[in-house]
């Protein structure tokens, strides 16, 4: 149970973040420290019960995240699982991440976070988050505090229905790995590190499904793999799953089911990079694991923000 001072601090930061007020550096440090203490108690694979709403990439689009909460209801009224990539690309990566951390600290059993490939020192140094922190604070301390939190975020989640019977949902940011056959193997990974360039942890955060291949192929991203129908069906069968829910790829319709509805990509950043014209979606799983998709569009921003002067690489990761 969070202490009264923790609750008051998190509540104040939530209010300020929603108004785009820069949070004092010392408050960010304290929040990140509290978050690390909380996250380090969670396993690599979090066990979550239903009902729950699953959200894909946010990428610093704070105002669209606030729209998501208005549509699907704020925590703790709705229980959430976010599939990573909270930062980079958008102009409000810091506020987005701090808001999610505040809700995690305030309602630890009502909001769950798993790590995306952008929760990484190397990637955030290139795709906007580092520059944003430097611009807002004049130094890189806040970026370092947040990167330390990244190392403690879980790698995945397993969602089971109210009956507790087989056919649960496996949630991951990217996809499958040829080095991982059973979900339990993920529990053995040492996640408290920078995202490696290869290996099972890398694959889980970087891999993508591909409908035109049967098994495995090299990913054009330069990390992870492409995996096809056959490997997906094998993984579902071996682990007694009904669905793999992941994010990581822009989907113009907000979500896309493939492989006989055995895998879904959920994307929750509408009009990605403020120019792609896509809609966004969230997936709600009921107690009996029935799927309901809620699609929403982007909103006009009501806070002034100066974009990073450093050009951001144009391909999507």
C-alpha positions in Angstrom: 0.0 0.0 0.0 1.5 3.4 -1.0 2.3 5.8 1.8 0.3 9.0 2.2 3.3 11.1 1.1 3.8 8.9 -2.0 0.1 9.2 -2.9 0.2 13.0 -2.4 3.4 13.4 -4.5 2.1 11.2 -7.3 -1.3 13.0 -7.4 0.4 16.4 -7.6 2.7 15.2 -10.4 -0.3 13.7 -12.3 -2.0 17.1 -12.2 1.1 19.0 -13.3 1.9 16.6 -16.1 -1.6 16.9 -17.6 -1.0 20.7 -17.7 2.4 20.3 -19.3 4.2 21.8 -16.3 7.8 20.8 -16.1 8.3 18.6 -13.0 11.2 19.6 -10.7 14.2 17.4 -11.2 14.3 16.3 -7.6 10.6 15.2 -7.9 11.5 13.1 -11.0 14.4 11.5 -9.2 12.2 10.6 -6.2 9.4 9.2 -8.5 11.9 7.1 -10.4 13.4 5.8 -7.2 10.0 4.8 -5.9 9.1 3.2 -9.3 12.3 1.1 -9.3 11.5 -0.2 -5.8 8.1 -1.2 -7.0 9.1 -2.7 -10.4 11.9 -4.7 -9.0 9.4 -6.8 -7.0 7.6 -7.8 -10.2 8.7 -10.9 -12.2 9.8 -11.0 -15.8 6.4 -12.3 -16.7 3.6 -10.6 -14.8 0.4 -12.7 -14.1 -2.6 -10.5 -14.6 -6.3 -11.3 -14.2 -9.2 -9.9 -16.2 -10.9 -7.7 -17.1 -8.0 -5.6 -18.5 -7.4 -3.1 -21.3 -4.2 -3.6 -23.3 -2.5 -0.6 -24.9 0.2 -0.5 -27.6 2.9 2.0 -28.4 2.4 5.6 -27.1 5.6 7.2 -28.2 5.4 10.4 -26.2 2.0 11.5 -27.5 0.7 12.7 -24.2 -2.5 14.3 -25.4 -3.5 11.1 -27.2 -2.8 9.1 -24.0 -5.1 11.5 -22.1 -7.7 10.9 -24.8 -7.2 7.1 -24.3 -7.8 7.5 -20.6 -10.9 9.6 -21.2 -12.4 7.0 -23.5 -11.4 3.9 -21.5 -11.6 5.6 -18.1 -8.7 6.7 -15.8 -7.0 4.3 -13.5 -8.1 2.8 -11.1 -11.5 2.5 -12.7 -10.0 0.6 -15.6 -7.1 -1.8 -15.2 -4.4 -1.3 -17.9 -1.4 -3.1 -19.4 0.9 -1.0 -21.5 3.1 -2.9 -24.0 6.1 -0.6 -24.0 7.5 2.2 -26.2 6.3 5.0 -23.9 9.0 7.4 -25.2 10.6 8.8 -28.3 9.1 10.3 -31.5 6.5 12.4 -29.7 7.2 15.8 -28.1 6.0 14.8 -24.6 7.9 11.6 -23.9 8.9 12.6 -20.4 5.4 13.7 -19.4 4.0 10.4 -20.9 6.4 8.2 -18.9 6.1 10.2 -15.7 2.3 10.0 -15.9 2.4 6.2 -16.3 4.9 5.9 -13.4 2.7 8.0 -11.2 -0.3 5.8 -11.9 1.8 2.8 -11.3 3.0 4.1 -7.9 -0.5 5.3 -7.0 -2.4 2.2 -8.2 0.2 -0.6 -8.4 -2.4 -3.3 -9.0 -4.4 -1.4 -11.6 -1.7 -0.5 -14.1 1.1 -2.7 -15.5 4.0 -1.8 -17.7 6.2 -4.0 -19.9 9.4 -2.9 -21.7 9.6 -2.0 -25.3 12.7 -1.7 -27.5 12.6 2.1 -27.1 13.1 1.7 -23.3 16.8 1.7 -23.9 19.7 4.1 -23.5 21.0 3.6 -27.0 17.6 4.0 -28.8 16.5 7.0 -26.7 19.8 8.8 -27.4 18.8 8.8 -31.1 15.0 9.0 -31.4 14.2 12.0 -29.2 13.9 11.3 -25.5 17.4 12.3 -24.6 17.2 15.5 -26.5 13.8 16.3 -24.9 15.2 15.9 -21.4 18.3 18.0 -22.3 16.1 20.7 -23.7 13.7 20.8 -20.7 16.3 20.6 -17.9 19.6 21.7 -19.4 21.3 18.4 -18.4 20.9 14.7 -18.8 20.1 13.8 -15.2 16.4 13.2 -15.7 17.1 11.0 -18.8 19.5 8.9 -16.6 16.9 8.5 -13.9 14.3 7.3 -16.4 16.8 4.9 -18.1 17.5 3.4 -14.7 13.8 2.7 -14.4 13.7 1.1 -17.9 16.0 -1.7 -16.6 13.5 -2.8 -14.0 10.4 -3.0 -16.3 9.0 -6.5 -16.9 9.5 -8.2 -20.2 6.0 -9.6 -20.7 2.7 -10.6 -19.1 0.3 -13.6 -19.0 -3.4 -12.8 -18.7 -5.7 -15.5 -17.5 -9.5 -15.5 -17.5 -11.6 -15.5 -14.4 -12.1 -19.3 -14.6 -8.4 -19.8 -14.5 -8.6 -22.4 -17.2 -6.2 -22.9 -20.1 -6.1 -20.6 -23.1 -4.6 -17.5 -21.6 -3.1 -14.5 -23.4 0.6 -13.9 -23.7 1.6 -10.2 -24.0 5.0 -9.0 -25.2 6.2 -5.8 -26.9 7.8 -7.3 -30.1 7.4 -11.0 -30.6 8.8 -14.5 -30.4 12.4 -15.7 -30.2 13.9 -19.0 -31.6 15.6 -19.3 -28.2 12.3 -19.4 -26.3 9.9 -22.3 -26.6 8.0 -21.9 -23.3 6.9 -18.8 -21.4 8.6 -20.1 -18.2 12.0 -19.7 -19.9 11.5 -16.0 -20.0 11.5 -16.0 -16.2 15.2 -17.0 -16.2 16.4 -13.9 -18.2 18.3 -11.2 -16.3 16.2 -8.2 -17.4 18.0 -5.6 -15.2 20.3 -4.4 -18.0 20.4 -2.4 -21.2 18.6 -4.2 -24.0 21.2 -6.5 -25.6 21.9 -6.5 -29.3 21.0 -10.2 -29.7 19.6 -13.1 -27.7 16.2 -13.9 -26.3 15.6 -10.6 -24.5 16.5 -8.7 -27.6 14.2 -10.9 -29.7 11.2 -10.5 -27.4 11.4 -6.7 -27.7 12.3 -6.4 -31.5 10.8 -9.3 -33.4 7.8 -9.0 -35.8 5.2 -11.4 -37.3 5.3 -11.9 -41.1 2.5 -13.5 -43.0 4.6 -14.4 -46.0 7.1 -16.8 -44.3 6.4 -20.1 -42.5 9.1 -20.1 -39.8 12.0 -17.7 -39.1 13.7 -15.0 -41.2 16.2 -12.2 -40.5 14.5 -9.0 -39.5 15.2 -5.9 -41.6 15.3 -3.9 -38.4 18.7 -5.3 -37.7 17.6 -6.9 -34.4 15.2 -9.7 -33.6 13.6 -11.9 -36.2 10.6 -12.2 -38.4 8.4 -15.2 -37.5 5.6 -16.8 -39.4 2.4 -18.8 -39.0 4.0 -22.1 -38.2 6.1 -20.8 -35.3 3.2 -18.8 -33.9 1.0 -21.9 -33.9 3.7 -24.0 -32.2 4.2 -21.4 -29.5 0.4 -21.1 -28.9 0.1 -24.9 -28.6 3.2 -25.4 -26.4 2.0 -22.8 -24.0 -1.7 -23.5 -24.1 -2.5 -20.0 -25.3 -5.5 -18.5 -27.2 -3.7 -15.3 -28.2 -0.4 -13.4 -28.4 -0.9 -9.7 -28.0 1.9 -7.4 -29.0 2.6 -3.9 -30.2 5.8 -2.6 -31.9 4.5 -2.1 -35.5 2.4 0.8 -36.9 -1.0 -0.4 -37.9 -3.1 2.1 -39.8 -6.4 0.6 -38.5 -5.2 0.6 -34.9 -5.1 -3.2 -34.6 -4.6 -6.2 -36.8 -5.2 -9.9 -36.1 -3.3 -12.5 -38.1 -2.5 -16.2 -38.0 -6.1 -17.4 -37.6 -6.7 -14.7 -35.0 -3.9 -16.2 -32.9 -1.8 -13.0 -32.8 -2.9 -9.3 -32.7 -0.8 -6.1 -33.0 -2.2 -3.2 -31.0 -1.1 0.3 -31.8 -2.2 3.2 -29.5 -0.5 6.3 -31.0 -2.9 7.9 -33.4 -1.5 10.0 -36.3 1.9 8.6 -35.4 4.8 11.2 -35.6 2.0 13.8 -36.1 1.8 12.9 -39.8 1.0 9.2 -40.5 -2.8 9.6 -40.5 -3.5 6.3 -38.7 -6.1 5.7 -36.0 -5.2 4.0 -32.7 -6.8 1.2 -30.7 -6.9 -0.5 -27.3 -7.9 -4.1 -26.6 -10.1 -5.0 -23.7 -10.3 -8.6 -22.5 -13.3 -9.6 -20.5 -13.4 -12.3 -17.7 -13.9 -15.0 -20.4 -11.2 -13.4 -22.6 -13.6 -12.1 -25.2 -11.9 -9.3 -27.2 -13.3 -5.8 -27.6 -11.4 -3.2 -29.6 -11.9 0.5 -29.1 -10.6 2.7 -31.9 -9.9 6.4 -31.5 -8.3 9.3 -33.4 -5.8 11.9 -32.5 -6.5 15.2 -30.8 -5.3 18.7 -31.2 -2.5 19.6 -28.8 -3.3 22.3 -26.3 0.2 22.9 -25.0 3.0 24.8 -26.8 6.0 22.7 -27.4 9.2 23.3 -29.4 10.2 20.1 -31.3 13.7 18.8 -31.0 16.0 20.6 -33.4 17.9 17.4 -34.0 16.3 15.5 -36.9 14.9 12.2 -35.9 15.5 9.2 -38.1 12.6 8.5 -40.4 12.1 4.8 -40.4 9.8 3.3 -37.8 11.0 1.2 -35.0 
